[in-house]
Amino acid sequence: MMINQITLLESCWHISPPWGQAMPPLAVQILKEVFLSSSDLPGYCCGIHWEGQEWIYAIVCLGEILYLPSKEFRPTNIFKNAAVPTSLFQLGDMVEVDFTLQPTRRIIQGIFRLKSDWLYGVEWCAPIVEETALTQSRFIWLADVDLVRV
């Protein structure tokens, strides 16, 4: 009986937004230019994911990708010049993922632009009380062909 309750709790975790009822606003949209606070170097946002209790932004700067919280950069209102197709899913969308014999529901908690493809971040396992015991990330990045809108 207890194992069923744990399984139910884990499945509810994956379909409950980790940020609560209302998704916190984003500091910058994907493909918008930014300036790093520490050096004033220009860059642009190529991805966003939820980590801990905040949004973490993937910022391309000098050919490297830096993963930074919003306090580490200043957004601009300028989009990077690029013809980019719209992503099929948005942050917070409910999707089905075919991890096992039975598809499981997840919430999109990250979006990343890699060359000409969109990748979407979902949790593949529930958090545990003792985070230090977990050596692998709970987060997995999937292409749109791996996801179905619910």
Backbone bond lengths (Angstrom), bond angles and torsions (degrees), N, CA, C in turn:
res aa  C-N    CA-C-N  psi(-1)  N-CA   C-N-CA  omega(-1)  CA-C   N-CA-C  phi
1 M - - - 1.454 - - 1.532 111.04 -
2 M 1.323 117.00 -43.05 1.463 121.08 -179.12 1.535 110.69 -64.25
3 I 1.336 117.41 -37.70 1.470 120.60 -179.94 1.523 110.21 -62.72
4 N 1.329 118.84 -39.16 1.467 121.68 177.68 1.521 111.05 -63.00
5 Q 1.331 117.32 -38.63 1.463 120.43 179.23 1.528 111.27 -67.30
6 I 1.322 116.68 -37.96 1.460 120.38 177.73 1.525 109.97 -66.22
7 T 1.317 117.54 -44.15 1.465 121.59 177.98 1.522 110.61 -60.56
8 L 1.331 117.25 -42.84 1.467 121.24 178.26 1.528 110.37 -62.80
9 L 1.331 117.59 -43.70 1.457 121.83 179.03 1.533 110.51 -60.75
10 E 1.335 117.16 -44.08 1.462 120.71 179.05 1.524 111.65 -63.08
11 S 1.331 117.28 -41.68 1.463 119.21 -179.28 1.521 111.19 -68.14
12 C 1.341 117.79 -34.65 1.466 120.47 176.90 1.521 111.18 -67.48
13 W 1.335 116.66 -35.56 1.467 120.38 179.66 1.531 110.36 -56.68
14 H 1.321 116.32 -44.91 1.457 120.34 -174.50 1.521 113.64 -69.67
15 I 1.325 119.00 -21.37 1.465 119.90 -179.96 1.524 111.92 -107.44
16 S 1.327 116.75 9.02 1.460 122.05 174.79 1.524 107.99 -106.46
17 P 1.322 118.35 125.35 1.460 118.82 -179.91 1.529 111.17 -58.21
18 P 1.314 118.85 131.83 1.461 121.32 -178.54 1.522 112.44 -67.72
19 W 1.339 117.49 -17.99 1.453 120.95 -178.04 1.529 111.77 -92.83
20 G 1.335 118.74 3.42 1.458 121.28 178.22 1.513 111.93 97.97
21 Q 1.325 116.45 -153.99 1.462 121.10 -174.93 1.521 113.48 -71.69
22 A 1.325 117.20 -41.17 1.462 120.87 -177.22 1.525 109.70 -114.77
23 M 1.330 116.65 128.41 1.458 120.67 -179.88 1.525 109.31 -67.99
24 P 1.340 117.51 128.46 1.474 119.65 178.10 1.525 110.55 -61.84
25 P 1.329 116.71 147.73 1.468 119.50 -179.36 1.531 110.91 -65.88
26 L 1.319 115.18 152.28 1.465 121.12 177.12 1.522 109.27 -87.48
27 A 1.321 116.37 144.68 1.462 121.01 177.76 1.522 110.88 -76.34
28 V 1.342 116.27 -29.78 1.459 120.89 -177.74 1.529 108.72 -153.20
29 Q 1.305 116.73 146.31 1.459 122.28 177.14 1.531 110.03 -87.88
30 I 1.320 115.70 159.21 1.457 120.48 176.95 1.530 109.46 -61.99
31 L 1.315 115.71 138.10 1.464 127.40 -179.00 1.531 113.73 76.69
32 K 1.316 118.37 6.65 1.469 119.64 173.37 1.520 109.07 -86.59
33 E 1.312 115.36 143.44 1.459 120.91 179.63 1.525 110.72 -76.64
34 V 1.334 115.34 150.97 1.463 123.02 179.39 1.533 108.62 -140.21
35 F 1.328 115.49 166.75 1.455 122.54 170.69 1.520 107.76 -123.02
36 L 1.329 116.39 130.70 1.462 120.26 177.89 1.518 108.99 -67.02
37 S 1.334 116.83 133.27 1.462 121.38 -176.74 1.522 112.56 -64.30
38 S 1.322 117.46 -36.65 1.459 120.64 -174.54 1.520 113.84 -76.08
39 S 1.330 117.47 -27.14 1.461 118.96 -172.75 1.526 114.53 -131.55
40 D 1.312 118.15 -7.41 1.463 123.11 -176.06 1.525 113.23 63.94
41 L 1.342 117.69 17.25 1.461 120.60 175.88 1.526 109.24 -73.86
42 P 1.345 117.41 142.51 1.465 119.59 178.14 1.529 111.16 -80.67
43 G 1.305 115.25 154.79 1.457 122.63 175.69 1.514 108.42 -161.36
44 Y 1.327 116.00 -172.16 1.459 119.60 174.37 1.519 109.21 -149.03
45 C 1.326 115.52 156.16 1.458 122.52 -177.39 1.529 109.55 -83.63
46 C 1.330 116.48 127.12 1.470 119.80 177.13 1.527 111.47 -118.52
47 G 1.350 117.29 1.53 1.455 119.31 179.07 1.513 112.23 -174.67
48 I 1.345 114.25 162.67 1.464 121.82 -178.66 1.522 106.94 -146.83
49 H 1.327 117.09 138.77 1.462 119.39 170.66 1.525 109.85 -150.13
50 W 1.331 114.68 156.01 1.453 121.82 -179.41 1.517 108.58 -86.86
51 E 1.321 116.98 128.14 1.461 121.27 179.19 1.523 108.67 -143.96
52 G 1.318 116.08 130.71 1.453 118.96 -176.99 1.512 109.45 64.92
53 Q 1.293 116.75 -114.62 1.460 121.68 179.65 1.522 112.57 -124.32
54 E 1.350 116.74 27.10 1.466 118.77 -177.63 1.525 111.21 -155.29
55 W 1.323 114.48 164.94 1.453 120.91 173.35 1.524 108.75 -77.87
56 I 1.323 115.83 136.31 1.465 122.25 173.50 1.526 106.41 -113.46
57 Y 1.318 116.16 133.49 1.455 122.44 -174.34 1.522 110.32 -108.70
58 A 1.331 116.02 135.62 1.465 121.85 173.25 1.523 106.25 -89.47
59 I 1.323 116.24 114.12 1.456 122.20 -176.30 1.530 109.13 -114.43
60 V 1.331 116.52 122.66 1.459 121.09 176.30 1.525 107.42 -86.34
61 C 1.341 115.32 122.26 1.459 121.07 -179.65 1.528 108.00 -143.99
62 L 1.315 116.90 123.08 1.466 122.91 -179.60 1.527 112.09 53.18
63 G 1.328 116.81 40.12 1.457 121.94 177.09 1.519 115.26 78.83
64 E 1.316 118.14 0.53 1.469 122.78 178.80 1.526 109.12 -111.48
65 I 1.344 116.43 152.73 1.461 120.44 174.91 1.517 108.28 -104.15
66 L 1.326 115.51 121.96 1.469 122.58 178.52 1.515 108.22 -107.98
67 Y 1.322 117.54 139.28 1.463 122.18 178.41 1.516 107.71 -106.07
68 L 1.345 115.44 109.97 1.459 120.74 -168.66 1.524 112.45 -132.38
69 P 1.339 117.21 146.29 1.469 119.51 168.74 1.528 108.69 -75.25
70 S 1.311 116.90 166.66 1.465 121.40 -174.26 1.523 113.71 -62.91
71 K 1.318 118.61 -24.79 1.464 120.15 -178.78 1.529 112.55 -71.88
72 E 1.338 117.33 -9.81 1.459 121.89 -177.24 1.537 113.42 -92.37
73 F 1.338 117.59 -0.78 1.466 119.96 179.39 1.517 109.96 -149.46
74 R 1.352 114.22 164.29 1.466 121.92 175.78 1.518 108.20 -116.00
75 P 1.324 117.51 120.51 1.472 119.42 179.72 1.528 111.50 -75.04
76 T 1.326 115.14 156.03 1.468 121.54 172.18 1.525 106.50 -117.35
77 N 1.296 116.66 177.93 1.469 121.06 175.09 1.520 111.03 -102.02
78 I 1.327 116.91 20.59 1.455 121.86 -175.70 1.530 109.45 -105.90
79 F 1.331 115.79 129.25 1.452 120.71 175.07 1.522 109.72 -87.66
80 K 1.314 115.54 143.55 1.462 121.13 174.00 1.528 107.36 -66.00
81 N 1.318 116.81 136.80 1.466 120.61 179.17 1.514 109.61 -69.53
82 A 1.324 115.93 107.07 1.466 120.62 178.20 1.518 108.25 -164.66
83 A 1.315 115.48 135.70 1.460 120.56 173.84 1.522 106.98 -86.06
84 V 1.316 115.88 107.60 1.459 121.22 -174.03 1.522 109.65 -125.19
85 P 1.341 117.26 128.36 1.466 118.27 174.98 1.528 110.26 -67.25
86 T 1.310 116.08 150.26 1.456 121.83 -179.89 1.523 110.20 -67.47
87 S 1.331 116.39 144.05 1.465 120.00 177.86 1.527 109.45 -70.06
88 L 1.326 116.63 147.78 1.465 120.70 -179.66 1.518 112.27 -76.10
89 F 1.333 117.23 -27.30 1.463 121.97 -178.20 1.521 109.50 -124.48
90 Q 1.330 115.20 157.19 1.460 122.14 179.05 1.523 109.26 -120.04
91 L 1.317 116.22 163.20 1.461 120.47 174.53 1.522 109.30 -56.71
92 G 1.323 116.52 133.90 1.459 121.12 179.12 1.515 114.93 91.45
93 D 1.341 118.47 -10.76 1.468 120.71 178.24 1.522 110.77 -65.28
94 M 1.321 116.13 142.94 1.470 122.22 174.41 1.514 108.10 -89.09
95 V 1.334 115.96 130.63 1.461 121.36 -179.77 1.521 110.02 -134.87
96 E 1.323 115.38 162.61 1.456 121.53 170.71 1.512 107.70 -105.03
97 V 1.327 115.08 136.12 1.459 122.09 179.58 1.511 107.67 -119.61
98 D 1.313 116.56 135.13 1.458 120.67 -178.46 1.532 110.05 -93.87
99 F 1.374 116.48 71.22 1.461 121.68 178.19 1.525 111.52 -77.77
100 T 1.315 116.09 -37.13 1.460 121.44 -171.54 1.516 109.42 -132.60
101 L 1.338 116.53 -164.17 1.461 120.44 178.00 1.526 111.35 -62.63
102 Q 1.342 116.31 -33.42 1.464 120.49 177.16 1.524 108.95 -106.85
103 P 1.339 118.29 122.48 1.465 119.58 177.72 1.525 110.47 -58.83
104 T 1.320 116.68 144.03 1.457 121.84 -178.60 1.521 109.75 -116.94
105 R 1.319 115.87 148.83 1.466 121.51 -179.67 1.522 109.93 -90.13
106 R 1.306 114.40 141.00 1.453 121.77 179.38 1.522 109.17 -143.48
107 I 1.329 115.38 165.07 1.465 122.92 175.41 1.530 107.48 -107.46
108 I 1.326 116.82 136.07 1.464 120.87 175.16 1.527 107.34 -69.31
109 Q 1.344 116.28 117.25 1.463 121.54 -179.20 1.521 112.21 -114.04
110 G 1.333 115.83 3.18 1.458 119.43 178.27 1.519 111.00 -161.13
111 I 1.310 115.94 149.65 1.467 122.67 175.56 1.522 106.66 -136.18
112 F 1.327 115.64 136.62 1.467 120.53 -176.32 1.519 108.52 -140.81
113 R 1.301 116.73 134.89 1.460 122.92 178.20 1.519 107.89 -101.24
114 L 1.339 117.40 115.01 1.457 122.60 -179.76 1.523 108.28 -120.08
115 K 1.334 116.50 108.47 1.466 123.21 -174.68 1.523 108.84 54.20
116 S 1.327 119.52 -111.98 1.466 120.39 -178.41 1.521 112.40 -105.83
117 D 1.331 118.06 10.70 1.463 121.24 -176.77 1.528 111.68 -116.06
118 W 1.329 114.96 151.84 1.451 122.40 173.02 1.522 108.26 -100.31
119 L 1.324 116.96 137.63 1.461 122.78 173.16 1.520 107.70 -120.15
120 Y 1.338 115.28 147.65 1.461 121.10 -175.26 1.517 108.88 -124.40
121 G 1.330 116.32 132.63 1.457 121.51 -177.69 1.516 112.05 -97.13
122 V 1.344 115.12 130.18 1.466 122.04 174.03 1.527 107.92 -135.97
123 E 1.326 115.94 157.65 1.455 119.77 174.47 1.520 108.87 -81.15
124 W 1.300 117.03 135.49 1.464 119.82 179.24 1.518 111.46 -104.57
125 C 1.328 118.45 -11.72 1.470 120.74 173.29 1.521 108.48 -145.38
126 A 1.318 115.69 153.03 1.457 121.30 -177.50 1.523 110.57 -71.51
127 P 1.332 116.97 152.78 1.466 119.17 176.63 1.528 109.80 -67.48
128 I 1.309 114.73 155.45 1.464 119.25 176.94 1.512 108.37 -116.34
129 V 1.318 115.47 160.63 1.454 120.08 -177.38 1.526 110.56 -61.47
130 E 1.299 116.66 -45.08 1.464 121.66 -178.15 1.531 109.52 -96.18
131 E 1.339 117.26 86.45 1.462 122.20 -176.07 1.528 112.24 -58.78
132 T 1.332 117.86 -31.70 1.461 119.67 -176.71 1.520 112.09 -67.14
133 A 1.319 117.52 -20.34 1.461 120.28 179.08 1.521 111.95 -76.66
134 L 1.307 116.61 -14.78 1.457 121.23 -178.15 1.529 109.40 -89.31
135 T 1.337 117.10 115.29 1.457 120.38 -177.68 1.518 112.18 -91.50
136 Q 1.324 117.84 -20.68 1.457 121.23 179.32 1.515 109.93 -105.58
137 S 1.314 115.05 158.31 1.453 120.55 177.00 1.529 109.82 -71.36
138 R 1.330 115.94 146.34 1.469 120.89 174.67 1.514 110.27 -82.49
139 F 1.310 117.37 -8.54 1.450 124.74 -171.72 1.520 110.14 -99.71
140 I 1.334 117.71 139.12 1.456 121.67 176.47 1.528 108.31 -133.57
141 W 1.340 115.37 143.80 1.460 121.69 179.59 1.511 108.84 -103.64
142 L 1.354 116.58 129.12 1.461 122.14 -176.68 1.529 110.40 -128.82
143 A 1.327 115.73 152.49 1.466 121.36 175.10 1.522 109.18 -81.62
144 D 1.323 116.90 162.94 1.471 120.64 -178.29 1.534 112.32 -61.25
145 V 1.337 118.21 -26.43 1.466 119.71 179.68 1.527 111.89 -68.65
146 D 1.329 117.90 -17.15 1.459 122.33 178.89 1.525 113.34 -89.01
147 L 1.343 116.34 -3.39 1.460 121.24 -173.29 1.525 110.96 -122.76
148 V 1.345 114.80 150.07 1.457 121.84 175.39 1.522 107.27 -129.94
149 R 1.331 116.42 130.91 1.474 120.43 178.91 1.521 110.26 -66.17
150 V 1.327 117.13 137.20 1.469 121.71 179.24 1.515 108.92 -102.27
